[in-house]
């Protein structure tokens, strides 16, 4: 008989993780953001935060995708024999169906096959999972919060896949003594008495649950004015992002933040507060005008130097004479001849 599931560490008790908490809450309010990618070294509470978020959702469902999972286990399977025999579709749900209205958590997502990551991101963005086999298809709702975690030291995701995650948070090791001590004390207290520790945060946990519920209801009523659109474009152009996905995600994330705070409208301030999580994995380095001018001057100076060198070479001896073309080569010099008896010169014909 299996024991009861271990209680989750409270979301409200996370310490020093404000950017991660904000990103997870935004994804919970708008699952269409296409998930949160969390990177960082071991022991930075990546999995703890994912489990804590699941508890705040209506169904509190956390589904783990193991590294060895097959595509059928993820998306489900169709019984083709039943279709051929009875004309009816028999669908066996996969993990995507199980994660509906919950959290789908993938640890070490960078080690998953690309095909599985593609299927995950497709479903996370659309909220629908479609299974096709031999011309037969079946679709079902799959609205979930995708949380992928990875340690960059163990390998990277392809840039095309990273870009499809709506938000990204980079965690770092904590070297602030007071914060470090507070984290350790909280963890020890939780391990010693989980229920008592959770009771201390019950009111804050209930407040988070209500905030998410109210924000989801308010989300459709919030619109973007021209000032917000202009600010988003400015930030994305400044980051030299590829395509328009960053613009769309930034607008949706800003709207989710406004809904979380029950604001009357989305403002440029909301945009600024979500921008880093949207751009950190999409930003490209763009050289400034001064850097571009300096690079141009260097190129012109180098070209001028090459031109002077070529001109000087035009008045120089042939390359063979100077030894430039072949190291150690000696130019031909006239030499004396000696007559040897018994040898007929090539220029004399024998009669």
C-alpha positions in Angstrom: 0.0 0.0 0.0 1.4 3.4 -1.0 1.7 6.1 1.6 0.1 9.5 1.4 1.7 12.0 -0.9 4.2 14.3 0.8 2.8 17.8 1.3 4.2 20.5 -1.0 6.4 23.3 0.2 4.1 26.4 0.2 4.4 28.8 -2.7 4.1 31.7 -0.3 7.1 30.4 1.7 9.6 30.6 -1.2 12.4 33.0 -0.3 14.5 35.1 -2.7 12.6 33.9 -5.8 10.4 36.9 -6.7 11.1 36.8 -10.5 10.4 33.1 -10.6 7.2 33.4 -8.6 5.9 36.2 -10.8 6.6 34.2 -14.0 4.9 31.1 -12.6 1.8 33.1 -11.6 1.6 34.8 -15.0 1.7 31.3 -16.7 -1.0 30.1 -14.3 -3.2 33.0 -15.2 -2.7 32.7 -18.9 -1.5 29.1 -19.9 -1.4 30.4 -23.5 1.9 32.0 -22.7 3.4 28.6 -23.6 5.2 27.8 -20.4 8.1 28.9 -18.3 11.7 27.7 -18.8 13.7 27.8 -15.5 17.4 27.4 -15.7 19.9 27.3 -12.9 22.4 25.2 -11.0 21.4 22.2 -8.8 19.7 23.0 -5.5 18.1 26.3 -6.5 14.5 25.2 -5.8 13.4 24.7 -9.4 11.3 21.6 -8.7 10.1 22.9 -5.4 8.6 26.0 -7.0 6.9 23.9 -9.7 5.2 21.6 -7.1 4.2 24.6 -5.1 2.5 26.3 -8.0 0.4 23.2 -8.8 -1.2 23.4 -5.4 -2.6 26.9 -6.2 -4.5 25.7 -9.3 -8.1 24.6 -9.1 -7.4 20.9 -9.5 -4.0 21.0 -7.9 -2.7 18.4 -10.4 1.0 18.0 -11.0 2.1 15.7 -13.8 5.7 14.7 -14.2 7.1 13.8 -17.6 10.0 11.3 -17.1 13.0 11.5 -19.4 12.4 8.1 -20.8 8.8 8.7 -21.8 7.7 7.8 -25.3 5.6 10.0 -27.6 2.6 7.7 -27.2 2.8 8.1 -23.4 2.9 11.8 -23.8 0.2 12.5 -26.4 -1.9 9.2 -26.0 -2.7 6.5 -28.5 -5.5 5.5 -30.9 -6.7 1.9 -31.3 -6.7 1.6 -35.1 -8.1 -1.9 -35.1 -11.2 -0.7 -33.3 -11.6 2.0 -36.0 -11.3 -0.5 -38.8 -13.7 -3.0 -37.1 -16.4 -0.7 -35.6 -15.8 2.6 -37.2 -15.4 4.2 -33.7 -12.3 5.9 -32.3 -10.9 4.5 -29.1 -8.5 6.9 -27.5 -6.1 6.1 -24.6 -5.2 9.3 -22.9 -1.6 10.3 -22.3 0.1 12.6 -19.9 -1.1 15.7 -21.7 -4.7 14.7 -21.0 -3.9 14.0 -17.4 -2.2 17.5 -17.0 -5.4 19.3 -18.2 -6.0 22.3 -15.8 -2.9 21.4 -13.9 0.9 21.7 -14.2 3.0 19.6 -16.5 6.5 19.5 -15.1 9.6 18.4 -17.1 12.9 18.3 -15.2 16.0 18.3 -17.3 13.9 19.2 -20.4 17.1 19.8 -22.3 17.7 16.1 -22.3 14.4 15.2 -23.9 14.2 14.3 -27.6 13.3 17.3 -29.7 10.1 15.6 -31.0 8.7 15.4 -27.5 9.6 19.0 -26.7 7.9 20.1 -29.9 4.7 18.2 -29.0 4.8 19.7 -25.5 5.2 23.3 -26.8 2.5 22.8 -29.5 -0.1 21.7 -26.9 1.0 24.3 -24.4 0.5 27.1 -26.9 -2.7 25.9 -28.4 -4.4 24.3 -25.4 -5.3 21.3 -27.7 -3.7 18.0 -28.2 -4.2 16.2 -31.5 -3.3 12.6 -32.1 -3.1 11.3 -35.7 -2.6 7.7 -36.8 -3.1 6.3 -40.3 -5.5 9.0 -41.4 -7.5 8.9 -38.1 -7.3 11.8 -35.7 -8.6 12.7 -32.3 -8.3 16.0 -30.4 -8.9 16.9 -26.8 -8.4 20.0 -24.6 -5.0 20.2 -23.0 -4.8 23.5 -21.1 -1.9 23.3 -18.6 1.0 25.2 -17.2 4.2 23.9 -18.7 7.3 24.3 -16.5 10.6 23.0 -17.9 13.7 23.1 -15.8 17.3 22.6 -16.8 20.9 23.0 -15.6 22.9 24.7 -18.4 26.0 22.7 -17.4 24.3 19.6 -18.6 23.5 20.8 -22.1 21.4 23.4 -23.9 18.1 23.4 -25.8 18.1 24.3 -29.5 17.5 28.0 -29.9 14.3 27.3 -31.9 12.9 25.4 -28.9 14.0 27.9 -26.3 12.3 30.7 -28.3 9.0 28.9 -28.1 8.9 29.1 -24.3 7.0 32.2 -23.4 9.0 33.1 -20.3 12.4 32.2 -19.0 13.9 32.8 -15.5 17.6 32.3 -14.8 18.3 31.3 -11.2 21.7 31.8 -9.6 23.4 30.5 -6.5 22.7 32.6 -3.4 25.8 34.2 -1.8 23.9 36.6 0.5 24.4 35.2 4.0 21.1 36.4 5.5 19.0 35.1 2.6 20.9 31.8 2.5 20.3 31.3 6.2 16.6 32.2 5.9 16.2 29.6 3.1 17.9 26.9 5.1 15.9 27.6 8.3 12.6 27.5 6.3 13.5 24.2 4.8 14.5 22.6 8.1 11.3 23.8 9.7 9.2 22.3 6.9 11.1 19.0 7.0 10.6 18.8 10.8 6.9 19.6 10.8 5.3 19.9 7.3 1.8 20.4 8.5 2.7 22.9 11.2 4.8 24.9 8.7 2.1 24.9 6.1 -0.4 26.2 8.6 1.7 29.3 9.1 1.2 30.1 5.4 -2.4 29.0 5.0 -3.8 32.6 4.7 -1.2 33.7 2.2 -1.8 30.5 0.1 -5.5 31.2 0.1 -4.8 34.7 -1.1 -2.8 33.4 -4.0 -5.5 31.0 -5.0 -8.1 33.8 -5.0 -5.8 36.1 -7.0 -5.3 33.5 -9.7 -9.1 32.9 -9.9 -9.9 36.6 -10.1 -7.2 37.3 -12.6 -8.4 34.6 -15.0 -11.8 36.2 -14.9 -10.5 39.7 -15.5 -8.1 38.7 -18.3 -10.5 39.0 -21.3 -11.6 42.5 -20.3 -8.1 44.0 -20.5 -7.0 45.7 -23.7 -3.8 47.3 -25.0 -3.7 51.0 -26.0 -1.2 52.5 -28.5 1.2 53.5 -25.8 1.6 49.9 -24.6 2.0 48.6 -28.2 4.7 51.3 -28.9 6.6 50.5 -25.7 6.6 46.8 -26.5 7.9 47.4 -30.0 10.6 49.6 -28.7 11.8 47.0 -26.2 11.8 44.2 -28.7 13.5 46.2 -31.4 16.2 47.3 -28.9 16.7 43.6 -28.0 17.0 42.7 -31.7 14.7 39.7 -31.3 13.9 37.4 -34.2 10.3 37.5 -35.4 7.3 38.8 -33.5 6.8 36.1 -30.9 8.5 38.3 -28.2 6.0 41.1 -28.9 3.0 38.9 -28.6 4.3 37.1 -25.4 5.2 40.5 -23.8 1.7 41.9 -24.4 0.1 38.8 -23.0 2.4 38.7 -20.0 1.8 42.3 -19.2 -1.9 41.7 -19.4 -1.7 38.8 -17.1 0.3 40.9 -14.6 -2.3 43.7 -14.8 -5.1 41.1 -14.2 -3.1 39.6 -11.2 -3.0 43.1 -9.6 -6.7 43.8 -10.6 -5.5 46.9 -12.5 -8.1 48.8 -14.6 -5.8 48.8 -17.7 -2.5 47.4 -19.0 0.3 50.1 -18.7 3.9 50.5 -19.9 4.9 49.8 -16.3 3.4 46.3 -16.5 5.4 45.8 -19.7 8.6 46.8 -18.0 8.1 44.4 -15.2 7.7 41.4 -17.5 10.2 42.4 -20.2 13.2 40.6 -18.8 11.5 37.2 -18.6 10.3 37.6 -22.2 13.6 38.8 -23.6 16.3 37.0 -21.6 16.3 34.0 -24.0 15.6 36.0 -27.2 17.9 39.0 -26.9 20.6 39.5 -29.5 23.6 41.8 -29.2 23.3 44.9 -31.4 26.3 47.1 -31.8 25.7 50.8 -31.1 26.3 53.5 -33.7 29.6 54.4 -32.1 30.7 50.8 -32.2 29.6 50.5 -35.8 31.5 53.7 -36.8 34.7 52.5 -35.0 34.5 49.2 -36.8 34.1 51.0 -40.1 37.1 53.2 -39.5 39.2 50.2 -38.6 38.2 48.4 -41.8 39.0 51.5 -43.9 42.4 51.9 -42.1 43.2 48.3 -42.8 42.2 48.6 -46.5 44.4 51.7 -46.9 47.3 49.9 -45.3 46.9 47.0 -47.7 46.7 49.4 -50.6 50.0 51.1 -49.7 51.7 47.7 -49.2 50.5 46.6 -52.7 51.9 49.8 -54.2 55.2 49.2 -52.6 55.3 45.7 -53.9 54.9 47.0 -57.5 58.4 48.6 -57.4 60.0 45.6 -55.7 62.0 42.8 -57.4 60.0 39.7 -58.5 58.8 37.5 -55.7 61.2 34.8 -56.7 64.1 37.1 -56.4 63.1 38.3 -52.9 62.2 34.8 -51.7 58.6 35.8 -50.9 57.1 33.0 -52.9 59.2 30.1 -51.7 61.3 30.2 -48.6 65.0 29.3 -49.2 64.7 29.8 -53.0 67.9 31.1 -54.7 67.7 33.2 -57.9 69.6 31.7 -60.9 73.2 33.0 -61.5 75.5 32.6 -64.5 78.1 29.8 -64.2 81.3 28.9 -66.1 81.5 25.9 -68.4 84.3 23.3 -68.7 85.1 21.2 -71.8 85.2 17.5 -71.1 86.8 15.1 -73.6 84.7 12.4 -75.1 81.4 14.4 -74.8 79.8 15.6 -77.9 78.0 18.9 -77.5 74.3 18.8 -78.2 74.7 21.5 -80.8 77.1 19.4 -83.0 75.6 16.7 -85.2 77.5 13.5 -85.6 78.5 12.8 -89.3 
